[in-house]
Amino acid sequence: MAELATIARPYADALFKASSNDLEGTAGWLEQLATIAATPQLLQFASDPKVSSEQVFDLVSGLTSHVLPDAGKNFLRTVIDNGRIAALPEVAAQYRMLQNAKSGASDAVIHSAFPIDDATLRDIGVALERRFGRKLTTRVESDPSLIGGIRVVVGDEVLDTSVKARLEQMKAALTA
């Protein structure tokens, strides 16, 4: 959605510049706020004209698992006061892109049919960094349709070692 990206860009830029001394800490609470803001029930609550911005702020800050720093509270108040809470997930995505650009890293989304434990994820991360030739920030998403194996998306590059992909390759070979 181009409109959300346009709305989110100035917020992400300002937050990135303001939090230059604690990029990781800011990314942590921003991701949490983005997850909360993506909830349809919260968006419905926030769009109710009978609900004040202070009530929305209290609800969102109450749902976070850790106490927001003053910068986080100020940022959240600004976003809510400007009616931009729906843009928070996009703000977080753009902030992450700025953070990755500064560190020379990329996001890697690992789709897996089964949960991946931390030790295995570290091993996969090291192998993927060698394969793609850059530092990666990994995130795991569950996708039972893969049957087994993993599918990795890094930017516009895809590495698919899933059972589903192999079955599709075999099907294409047999029908050709």
N, C-alpha and C positions, 0 to 999 in steps of 0.2 A: 504494500500500500504506500504509494509515493507520498501521499499527504502526511501520513504519520512520520515518515522518514524526514520530511521537510520540517515538521514541527519539532521532532526529537533532536535534530542536529545541533541547534544552539544550546539546548540543555546539556547534551553530552559534551560539547566543546567546553562550555563554561565549567562544568563539573570536573572535567579532565584537567583543565588549567588550575582550578582551585585546589585540587587534591593531589598535586604533583609530588608531595612529600609522602603520601600514603596511598598509592594507586591500588595495591592489593586489598587493603582494608576497605577502601571505598567500593571496589568492585564487589566485595562480599556483601555489604549491606544493600548495594544497589540491585544486585541479582535477587536478593530476598524481596525487596520492594517490588521489583518487576514481576516476580512470581505471584505475589499477593495481588498486584494490580491487574493481572491477567484473568483473575477470577470473575466470571460473569455476574455472580451475586454482588460482588463489591462494586463493579461498574454500574449495576442497576441501583444499588444503594447510593452511590456517589452522584448519580444523575437525578435523583429525586429532589425536586425543588424545596421540599420541606426539611431536607437534611442540610445542616450548616457545614461549612468547610472544616470547622473545628471538630465536629462529630466524625467526619471522614478521616481527619488526621488522627484522632484518638483511636479509631478502629484500626487503621492501617498500622500505626506505630504499636498498638497493642498486640497485633498479630505477628510482629517480628520476634524471632527467637532470642535476640540480644538487644540491648539498649542502643538506640541510635545515637551517634555522636552529635554534637551541636550542628555540624555541617550537614549531616544527614537530615536532622529535623528541619533546618532552614530550607534545604533543597525540597523536602517533601511538602512543606507548607507552600513554597512557591509553586510547585507543580499543581497542588490541589487548588490554591487560590486562583490560578490561571485556567482551571478547568481542563488540565492536560493529563489527568491520571491515566487515561487510556493509552497515552504515549509512553508510559514508563517502560514497558518491555522493549520498545524500539530504542529508547534512550540507553537502556542497558546494553543492547546489542551494539549500538554505535560507540558507546564508551569502551566496550571490549575490543572493538576494531581499532580504536585509537591506542589503547593499551598494547595490543598486539603489534601495531605498527611501530611503536616506540621500542619495544623489546625485540623486534624481529621475529616474532612468533606468529603462528596461525592457529585457528580453532580446528580441532579434529572431532567430528561427531562419530562415535563408534556405535553402530547399530548391532545389537546382539540378540539372539533368540533366548539367551539365558543370562542371569546376573553374572557379572564379572567381579571377582574379589580384587582387593587392592594390590596384592602382589602380582597377580596376573596382569592387571591393568598397567602397572609400572613396566612390566616386561614388554607388553604390547606397545606402550608409549615409546620405549627406547627403540624398538624395531621400526616403528612408524617414523620416528625422527630420522633414522638412518635412511629409510626408504624415500621420504619426501625431502630430505636434505635441509631441514629447518626445525627449530624448536616448536613443539606443538603443545597446545593446551587441550587436553582430552576431556570429553564428556561422553557418557554412555547413555544410550536410549534403548529401551527394550522393543524388540520387533519379532514376535513369535513366528511371523510368516517366513522368516529366513530359514527355519527348520534347524539349522546349525551353522557354525562359522560366524564370521563377522563381515560387515560392510562398513567401510570407513569413507567419510566425506570430509575432504580438506579443501575448502574454497570450492573451486569448480572441478577438482580432481576426485575421482572415485576409485577405491580399491575394493573389489567385491570378491571375497573368498567364501561366500555363503553357499550352503547346500542348494538353496533355491536357485542361485545363479548357475551353479554347475548343472543342475537338472535342466534349466532353460537352454544352456549351451548344448547339452546332449540332445534335447528335443529338436533344436535347430539343425544339428548335424544329421539327425535321423530323417528329418523331413526334407532336407535339401536334395 
